Amino acid sequence: MIYFKADLPPTPREFIILRMDNSDRNPDYWSRKLQEVDIATFDFSTSKPRGPVVDFAREHMRPGATVLDAACGGGRNAHFLAENGFDVYGFDLSAVAVEFIKKRFEMFGLIGNFVVGSYAEFPYESDMFDSAICVAALDHDTMGNAGKAIAEMRRVLKPDGKMLLTFDPVEQMQDLREDAEILSDGTMNFVRGRAQGMLFRSYTNEEIKGLVGEDRIVSFKTVPDGDRIIIAI
Ligand SMILES: C[S@@+](CC[C@H](N)C(=O)[O-])C[C@H]1O[C@@H](n2cnc3c(N)ncnc32)[C@H](O)[C@@H]1O
């Protein structure tokens, strides 16, 4: 039985506190959001891991496993994994996110390895990780890039490794559709409004199964808030 410091209730969707005065400083949504956070005064108790990550760690990861957090963002999940003794690696397209997570780990005396990288080509050797997670992130790029990310997760996982993927509710962001240009695969590219700089591709369950490969799925759950939680090999 692994001991976990956090036996947590469901975590809030919004995980950062925003100052609304500088929203046009950086055109990339995720970088902009993290640039709006003052890390010195940030209340990290509002940045807890997602429940499925806690469950995945408990049920599918061996103690001390080497784990990749693909598209790690500000580090809510990586922080939890490192605190609980896992050997954590992570990357994100946003250099601001990577800088943030490095500072976060330093502030908490945690050990982790973080670099800037993209779904197209993960910055790691093959067969390196026991486990991999990609949380609330595959739907923030095009379908083609989400497919590349899943293929790359398989490349960097050891042959018996498992991955955790989460997809947002199918209706997510639809209320802001008018602020987006629609790309050829249906991805919304937000060009104005509060989501400016964000990509979002909404997936049906069938599309997710197609992307991941039905025969590779160990479990597929839809949780009450509409998130789809997939464990796959
Ligand atoms: C909703 S945030 C989730 C962050 C983190 N996984 C979490 O659960 O807190 C989505 C993240 O995906 C990253 N992202 C989007 N497209 C990416 C890509 N092609 N390669 C790597 N990261 C990407 C963004 O920079 C952002 O940090």
The ligand as a Gaussian input file, in Angstrom:
#p B3LYP/6-31G(d) Opt

LIG

0 1
 C       -5.355000      22.769000     -19.342000
 S       -3.600000      22.872000     -19.310000
 C       -3.296000      21.376000     -18.386000
 C       -1.964000      21.383000     -17.696000
 C       -1.711000      20.172000     -16.768000
 N       -1.718000      18.924000     -17.500000
 C       -2.702000      20.136000     -15.636000
 O       -3.486000      19.188000     -15.550000
 O       -2.679000      21.084000     -14.827000
 C       -3.107000      22.398000     -20.983000
 C       -1.602000      22.406000     -21.187000
 O       -1.307000      21.800000     -22.462000
 C       -0.150000      22.440000     -22.976000
 N       -0.060000      22.143000     -24.418000
 C       -0.947000      22.475000     -25.392000
 N       -0.522000      22.031000     -26.587000
 C        0.661000      21.400000     -26.359000
 C        1.601000      20.730000     -27.205000
 N        1.402000      20.619000     -28.540000
 N        2.724000      20.199000     -26.654000
 C        2.937000      20.303000     -25.312000
 N        2.088000      20.932000     -24.461000
 C        0.967000      21.473000     -24.984000
 C       -0.402000      23.900000     -22.643000
 O        0.764000      24.694000     -22.731000
 C       -0.982000      23.778000     -21.222000
 O        0.029000      23.890000     -20.244000

